[in-house]
Amino acid sequence: MSHFVIVRHQVRDFPAWKIAFDAHAGKRRESGLTDRQLLRNADNTSEVVIVLQAADLSRARAFAASDDLRQTMQAAGVIDRPDITFLDD
């Protein structure tokens, strides 16, 4: 069985956010997450959707709830409350 995490949020400035997102890749990998897809809404390019594959959903949930991620998102310019969905295939 595969596990996935989908994150949707709005960002103030996509290029600035992308730099922070890329810089945080090591933390995602440490949590057992693999980047699969980064998408932008065709009608609202400040809306970002990220698809991640998760080795372990409990580790993925802990990462999603971490202060580190919250602080990183805030510093990167996330301007709304992220929608995070955990999925199994």
DRENBA-958438 format. One record per residue: x negated, y, z of N, C-alpha, C in turn; residue number from 1; residue in three letters. Coordinates in nm, 3 decimals. Each point is the difference from the previous one (the first is absolute). Layout:
BEGIN
+---------+---------+---------+---------+---------+---------+---------+---------+---------+-----+---------+
|     nc1 |     nc2 |     nc3 |    cac1 |    cac2 |    cac3 |     cc1 |     cc2 |     cc3 | num | residuo |
+---------+---------+---------+---------+---------+---------+---------+---------+---------+-----+---------+
|       X |       Y |       Z |       X |       Y |       Z |       X |       Y |       Z | NUM |     ALA |
...
+---------+---------+---------+---------+---------+---------+---------+---------+---------+-----+---------+
! end
This chain:
BEGIN
+---------+---------+---------+---------+---------+---------+---------+---------+---------+-----+---------+
|     nc1 |     nc2 |     nc3 |    cac1 |    cac2 |    cac3 |     cc1 |     cc2 |     cc3 | num | residuo |
+---------+---------+---------+---------+---------+---------+---------+---------+---------+-----+---------+
|  -0.084 |  -0.118 |   0.000 |   0.084 |   0.118 |   0.000 |  -0.089 |   0.125 |   0.000 |   1 |     MET |
|   0.038 |   0.096 |  -0.079 |  -0.072 |   0.128 |  -0.004 |   0.079 |   0.105 |   0.077 |   2 |     SER |
|  -0.071 |   0.095 |   0.055 |   0.061 |   0.111 |   0.074 |  -0.039 |   0.130 |  -0.069 |   3 |     HIS |
|   0.093 |   0.094 |   0.000 |  -0.025 |   0.129 |  -0.062 |   0.052 |   0.112 |   0.089 |   4 |     PHE |
|  -0.059 |   0.116 |  -0.018 |   0.044 |   0.121 |   0.069 |   0.020 |   0.106 |  -0.107 |   5 |     VAL |
|   0.114 |   0.067 |   0.005 |   0.026 |   0.112 |  -0.091 |   0.014 |   0.126 |   0.086 |   6 |     ILE |
|  -0.074 |   0.102 |  -0.036 |   0.002 |   0.128 |   0.070 |   0.046 |   0.107 |  -0.098 |   7 |     VAL |
|   0.096 |   0.082 |   0.043 |   0.047 |   0.112 |  -0.082 |  -0.004 |   0.126 |   0.085 |   8 |     ARG |
|  -0.064 |   0.104 |  -0.054 |   0.001 |   0.129 |   0.070 |  -0.027 |   0.113 |  -0.097 |   9 |     HIS |
|   0.024 |   0.122 |   0.047 |  -0.024 |   0.122 |  -0.076 |  -0.134 |   0.059 |   0.044 |  10 |     GLN |
|  -0.075 |   0.054 |  -0.096 |  -0.127 |   0.064 |   0.033 |  -0.001 |   0.144 |  -0.049 |  11 |     VAL |
|  -0.071 |   0.083 |   0.073 |  -0.009 |   0.143 |  -0.034 |  -0.080 |   0.020 |  -0.128 |  12 |     ARG |
|  -0.114 |  -0.067 |  -0.011 |  -0.093 |   0.021 |  -0.112 |  -0.058 |  -0.138 |  -0.036 |  13 |     ASP |
|   0.045 |  -0.057 |  -0.111 |  -0.040 |  -0.137 |  -0.034 |  -0.151 |  -0.018 |  -0.011 |  14 |     PHE |
|  -0.074 |   0.085 |  -0.071 |  -0.145 |  -0.022 |  -0.009 |  -0.069 |  -0.001 |   0.138 |  15 |     PRO |
|   0.040 |   0.089 |   0.090 |  -0.058 |   0.001 |   0.134 |   0.040 |  -0.125 |   0.078 |  16 |     ALA |
|   0.126 |  -0.040 |  -0.013 |   0.047 |  -0.120 |   0.067 |  -0.076 |  -0.122 |  -0.051 |  17 |     TRP |
|  -0.023 |  -0.007 |  -0.131 |  -0.067 |  -0.117 |  -0.061 |  -0.142 |  -0.015 |   0.053 |  18 |     LYS |
|  -0.069 |   0.109 |   0.022 |  -0.135 |  -0.006 |   0.057 |   0.005 |  -0.063 |   0.139 |  19 |     ILE |
|   0.094 |   0.043 |   0.082 |   0.015 |  -0.056 |   0.135 |   0.043 |  -0.147 |  -0.006 |  20 |     ALA |
|   0.090 |  -0.033 |  -0.091 |   0.046 |  -0.138 |  -0.017 |  -0.118 |  -0.091 |  -0.035 |  21 |     PHE |
|  -0.080 |   0.043 |  -0.096 |  -0.116 |  -0.079 |  -0.041 |  -0.101 |  -0.015 |   0.114 |  22 |     ASP |
|  -0.019 |   0.106 |   0.077 |  -0.096 |  -0.003 |   0.111 |   0.045 |  -0.095 |   0.111 |  23 |     ALA |
|   0.129 |  -0.028 |   0.007 |   0.057 |  -0.085 |   0.105 |   0.008 |  -0.148 |  -0.043 |  24 |     HIS |
|  -0.051 |  -0.033 |  -0.117 |   0.010 |  -0.136 |  -0.054 |  -0.063 |  -0.104 |   0.092 |  25 |     ALA |
|  -0.110 |   0.033 |   0.063 |  -0.066 |  -0.095 |   0.089 |   0.087 |  -0.039 |   0.117 |  26 |     GLY |
|   0.075 |   0.094 |   0.054 |   0.091 |  -0.029 |   0.112 |   0.112 |  -0.093 |  -0.046 |  27 |     LYS |
|   0.049 |   0.022 |  -0.122 |   0.104 |  -0.090 |  -0.052 |  -0.055 |  -0.141 |  -0.015 |  28 |     ARG |
|  -0.120 |  -0.012 |  -0.056 |  -0.061 |  -0.132 |  -0.017 |  -0.022 |  -0.068 |   0.135 |  29 |     ARG |
|  -0.047 |   0.076 |   0.101 |  -0.021 |  -0.057 |   0.134 |   0.130 |  -0.056 |   0.059 |  30 |     GLU |
|   0.113 |   0.056 |  -0.043 |   0.130 |  -0.045 |   0.049 |   0.060 |  -0.111 |  -0.085 |  31 |     SER |
|  -0.078 |  -0.051 |  -0.096 |   0.048 |  -0.109 |  -0.084 |   0.088 |   0.044 |  -0.114 |  32 |     GLY |
|  -0.007 |   0.129 |  -0.036 |   0.082 |   0.054 |  -0.109 |  -0.084 |   0.016 |  -0.126 |  33 |     LEU |
|   0.060 |  -0.033 |  -0.113 |  -0.065 |   0.016 |  -0.130 |   0.086 |   0.093 |  -0.084 |  34 |     THR |
|  -0.059 |   0.106 |  -0.052 |   0.073 |   0.092 |  -0.087 |   0.040 |  -0.074 |  -0.128 |  35 |     ASP |
|   0.127 |   0.007 |  -0.035 |   0.049 |  -0.062 |  -0.123 |   0.047 |   0.103 |  -0.102 |  36 |     ARG |
|   0.070 |   0.104 |   0.045 |   0.053 |   0.098 |  -0.095 |   0.020 |   0.133 |   0.070 |  37 |     GLN |
|  -0.033 |   0.107 |  -0.069 |   0.027 |   0.136 |   0.045 |   0.082 |   0.066 |  -0.110 |  38 |     LEU |
|   0.120 |   0.044 |   0.035 |   0.094 |   0.056 |  -0.097 |   0.046 |   0.138 |   0.044 |  39 |     LEU |
|   0.037 |   0.083 |  -0.098 |   0.060 |   0.130 |   0.028 |   0.135 |   0.005 |  -0.069 |  40 |     ARG |
|   0.096 |   0.061 |   0.067 |   0.133 |   0.017 |  -0.055 |  -0.009 |   0.084 |  -0.128 |  41 |     ASN |
|   0.059 |  -0.048 |  -0.108 |  -0.006 |   0.071 |  -0.128 |   0.071 |   0.135 |   0.005 |  42 |     ALA |
|   0.099 |   0.015 |   0.088 |   0.077 |   0.123 |   0.009 |  -0.043 |   0.090 |   0.116 |  43 |     ASP |
|  -0.083 |  -0.053 |   0.089 |  -0.047 |   0.076 |   0.116 |  -0.140 |  -0.050 |   0.033 |  44 |     ASN |
|  -0.102 |   0.059 |  -0.062 |  -0.135 |  -0.052 |   0.009 |  -0.064 |   0.016 |   0.139 |  45 |     THR |
|   0.070 |   0.064 |   0.093 |  -0.051 |   0.004 |   0.136 |   0.048 |  -0.122 |   0.080 |  46 |     SER |
|   0.087 |  -0.083 |  -0.059 |   0.044 |  -0.123 |   0.066 |  -0.091 |  -0.115 |  -0.046 |  47 |     GLU |
|  -0.061 |  -0.066 |   0.099 |  -0.097 |  -0.106 |  -0.025 |   0.056 |  -0.131 |   0.054 |  48 |     VAL |
|  -0.020 |  -0.107 |  -0.077 |   0.036 |  -0.134 |   0.044 |  -0.126 |  -0.086 |  -0.009 |  49 |     VAL |
|  -0.031 |  -0.069 |   0.110 |  -0.119 |  -0.084 |   0.008 |   0.046 |  -0.143 |   0.025 |  50 |     ILE |
|  -0.052 |  -0.094 |  -0.078 |   0.028 |  -0.141 |   0.020 |  -0.129 |  -0.066 |   0.046 |  51 |     VAL |
|   0.007 |  -0.065 |   0.116 |  -0.114 |  -0.068 |   0.059 |   0.033 |  -0.147 |   0.021 |  52 |     LEU |
|  -0.097 |  -0.087 |  -0.018 |   0.018 |  -0.140 |   0.038 |  -0.059 |  -0.016 |   0.139 |  53 |     GLN |
|   0.068 |  -0.075 |   0.085 |  -0.041 |  -0.016 |   0.140 |  -0.037 |  -0.144 |   0.027 |  54 |     ALA |
|  -0.117 |  -0.021 |   0.059 |  -0.042 |  -0.135 |   0.039 |   0.085 |  -0.049 |   0.117 |  55 |     ALA |
|   0.043 |   0.092 |   0.086 |   0.073 |  -0.034 |   0.122 |   0.094 |   0.115 |   0.033 |  56 |     ASP |
|   0.130 |  -0.027 |   0.008 |   0.096 |   0.108 |   0.023 |  -0.014 |   0.063 |   0.138 |  57 |     LEU |
|  -0.042 |  -0.076 |   0.100 |  -0.016 |   0.061 |   0.133 |  -0.114 |   0.101 |   0.000 |  58 |     SER |
|  -0.107 |  -0.030 |  -0.070 |  -0.111 |   0.097 |  -0.012 |   0.044 |   0.121 |  -0.083 |  59 |     ARG |
|   0.078 |  -0.024 |  -0.104 |   0.050 |   0.110 |  -0.084 |   0.092 |   0.091 |   0.082 |  60 |     ALA |
|   0.085 |  -0.058 |   0.082 |   0.090 |   0.080 |   0.085 |  -0.081 |   0.082 |   0.101 |  61 |     ARG |
|  -0.103 |  -0.061 |   0.058 |  -0.084 |   0.073 |   0.096 |  -0.070 |   0.117 |  -0.069 |  62 |     ALA |
|  -0.050 |  -0.022 |  -0.120 |  -0.064 |   0.108 |  -0.076 |   0.100 |   0.112 |  -0.028 |  63 |     PHE |
|   0.120 |  -0.036 |  -0.043 |   0.103 |   0.100 |  -0.034 |   0.040 |   0.083 |   0.122 |  64 |     ALA |
|  -0.009 |  -0.059 |   0.118 |   0.039 |   0.070 |   0.123 |  -0.116 |   0.071 |   0.069 |  65 |     ALA |
|  -0.119 |  -0.009 |  -0.057 |  -0.120 |   0.051 |   0.067 |  -0.009 |   0.152 |   0.000 |  66 |     SER |
|  -0.058 |   0.052 |   0.106 |  -0.028 |   0.144 |   0.008 |  -0.096 |   0.042 |  -0.110 |  67 |     ASP |
|  -0.096 |  -0.088 |  -0.034 |  -0.095 |   0.032 |  -0.105 |   0.072 |   0.028 |  -0.132 |  68 |     ASP |
|   0.095 |  -0.085 |  -0.037 |   0.073 |   0.022 |  -0.125 |   0.084 |   0.126 |   0.008 |  69 |     LEU |
|   0.067 |   0.021 |   0.111 |   0.083 |   0.120 |   0.016 |  -0.085 |   0.126 |  -0.015 |  70 |     ARG |
|  -0.115 |   0.003 |   0.066 |  -0.088 |   0.117 |  -0.008 |  -0.057 |   0.018 |  -0.140 |  71 |     GLN |
|  -0.036 |  -0.111 |  -0.065 |  -0.053 |   0.007 |  -0.136 |   0.105 |   0.054 |  -0.096 |  72 |     THR |
|   0.123 |  -0.049 |   0.012 |   0.108 |   0.049 |  -0.088 |   0.025 |   0.148 |   0.022 |  73 |     MET |
|   0.002 |   0.041 |   0.125 |   0.024 |   0.141 |   0.030 |  -0.111 |   0.087 |  -0.060 |  74 |     GLN |
|  -0.125 |  -0.040 |   0.019 |  -0.113 |   0.077 |  -0.052 |  -0.001 |   0.000 |  -0.153 |  75 |     ALA |
|   0.051 |  -0.108 |  -0.062 |   0.000 |  -0.012 |  -0.146 |   0.112 |   0.081 |  -0.065 |  76 |     ALA |
|   0.095 |   0.048 |   0.079 |   0.107 |   0.082 |  -0.056 |   0.129 |  -0.073 |  -0.027 |  77 |     GLY |
|   0.026 |  -0.111 |   0.070 |   0.131 |  -0.064 |  -0.010 |   0.101 |   0.093 |   0.067 |  78 |     VAL |
|   0.108 |   0.032 |  -0.072 |   0.092 |   0.104 |   0.049 |   0.137 |  -0.053 |   0.042 |  79 |     ILE |
|   0.017 |  -0.131 |   0.002 |   0.125 |  -0.055 |   0.050 |  -0.031 |  -0.127 |   0.079 |  80 |     ASP |
|   0.103 |  -0.057 |   0.057 |  -0.019 |  -0.126 |   0.073 |  -0.009 |  -0.112 |  -0.103 |  81 |     ARG |
|  -0.108 |  -0.076 |   0.001 |  -0.016 |  -0.108 |  -0.100 |   0.106 |  -0.108 |   0.020 |  82 |     PRO |
|   0.045 |  -0.056 |  -0.110 |   0.083 |  -0.120 |   0.001 |  -0.096 |  -0.117 |  -0.021 |  83 |     ASP |
|  -0.003 |  -0.093 |   0.094 |  -0.090 |  -0.116 |  -0.009 |   0.087 |  -0.126 |   0.006 |  84 |     ILE |
|  -0.015 |  -0.084 |  -0.102 |   0.078 |  -0.123 |  -0.010 |  -0.096 |  -0.118 |  -0.005 |  85 |     THR |
|   0.031 |  -0.103 |   0.079 |  -0.081 |  -0.122 |   0.004 |   0.078 |  -0.109 |  -0.072 |  86 |     PHE |
|  -0.067 |  -0.070 |  -0.095 |   0.069 |  -0.097 |  -0.085 |  -0.075 |  -0.133 |  -0.006 |  87 |     LEU |
|   0.075 |  -0.106 |  -0.019 |  -0.054 |  -0.134 |  -0.029 |   0.051 |  -0.038 |  -0.139 |  88 |     ASP |
|  -0.080 |  -0.083 |  -0.068 |   0.051 |  -0.049 |  -0.130 |   0.073 |  -0.129 |   0.015 |  89 |     ASP |
+---------+---------+---------+---------+---------+---------+---------+---------+---------+-----+---------+
! end
